[in-house]
Amino acid sequence: MKNEQNGLEGFKQMTQTKNMGKIGIAALLLASTAVAGCAGKKTGEEAVPENKKKDPYELHLYAPGVSEKEFNERWKKTIGEKFPHISIKFTTSGNGNSIADLVSRGEIPDLYRIDIPTIRTNYLDMNLAYDLRDTIKKYKYDMSRFNKVFTQEIVDVIGTGAVYGLPVPPYFPQVLYYNKDLFDKFGVQYPTDGMTIDEVYELAKKMSRTDGGTVYRGFSANTMAFMRDNPYSHPILDPKADGLSGQERWKGLFETLKRFYEIPNNPIAKTVGEENNAFAKGNVAMQINQHNIYLVIPEEVNWDLVSAPLLNGAPKMMGLRGPAYWSITNQSKHKDEAFEVMMAMLSDEVQMQDSKIGIPTTLNSKEIQAVLGKEHPVYSNKNMNALNKFPPIPASPKRDPNLMDLPLVTQQNTMSGQFQKVATNQTDINNALREADELLKKALAAEKEKAGK
């Protein structure tokens, strides 16, 4: 299975496949169209004025990680019907199209899909940032539509109160996948929503065995996502100091996960990547992973899912990798129009259609949440309500804006790499955490030197 960092490639794979038995939104998207709302009919949600013979112009929309096919099938029709005078110039990342490339060529977009891990380097530091607060007031836009966890994260990451974007689906909640055929084979009851980590551990012991010369593992985890999106919402890098945050909490997380890999017949895979993809092989009974619309599980794996297990002392909330955000650049000459397009792309109608094909909504709407996956050929037969069992957990505390930060990819790779060494008995937990602290400090020092600080 693939994490969201490989989302674009995963989406391409799914749009190329004709096999409707695999997870993926592309097959259904090809037969679906976005539902267009009526212009100018709602206040707050989409206060878009009626279009009356407006002069045509081009709006440049830049969405890194989103294929043109995905953009066309989720948003293009809605934009075209609401704004016939606007032509969209769509750009995605890759092949010389990083935001730095666009800026250097003088092709700064009007609308930009930004991401929390890169908001500083790819938006703020490039002087592209535009605070939406005045525009939100002008349009009387109802921010309470969104789950506050998502709107608060983008405010907290900067710490100035500025609102630099509105949350766009998808986000990636933690769930527990399980292989129904393996539980049937060994006569063990399926996992259920709301289980604790201790209950999952007991199931893992029952399901870890050798049968007919084949080793069947009881448990696996996407260890990178588990560490980064842990159910305590505990940060990797200390928000107030250089180094690893709260080593005792990390020790507990390592201990919680390591015991699963000490179960006979349940060894961790040789690499982090192999372990993250272990469930797709068909000999693993359960895996903690993300619900990821770009993730592919082979047709032959008869799977379902339940809510991610609750950890001791953690709130009854769902760990997750948060969404991206539609933002406007400071250089745009069409800020109002860009905001109107943004409102249309985040409308109830569009998010309802997204939800039906398995894309979790960023809105509070129970109605939209309830139809999750209902029109998807695979998800419609799964326990998709597992994603609504617990509310999303607030994002982990952000780094003090006055301190040097590290890219999230550096942080997450540090922790998953250190856990891999622990689980493969290359080192113990205390040494692994000390080394993690040293690696983070070393990476910070390199960033400071690069920045001339």
ABEGO torsion letter per residue (X at the ends): XBBAAAAAAAAAAAAABABAABBEAAAAAAABBBBBBBBGABBGABBBBBBBGBBBBBBBBBBBGBBAAAAAAAAAAAAAAABAABBBBBBBBEGGABAAAAAAAGBBBABBBBBAAAAAAAAAAAGABBBAAAAAAAAGBBAAABBAAAAAAAAAAAGAGBBABBBBOBBBBBBBBBBAAAAAAAGBBBBBBGBBAAAAAAAAAAABBBBGGBBBBABBBBAAAAAAABAAGBBABBAABBEBBGAAAAAAAAAAAAAAAABBGBBBBABAAAAAAAAAAGABABBBBBBBAABBBBAABBBBBBBBBBBBGBBBBBBBBBBBBBBBBAABABAAAAAAAAAAAABAAAAAAAAAAGBBBABABAAAAAABGAABAAAAABBAAAAAABBBBBBBBBBBAABBBBBAAAAAAAAAAAAAAAAAGABBAAAAAAAAAAAAAAAAAAAAAAAGX
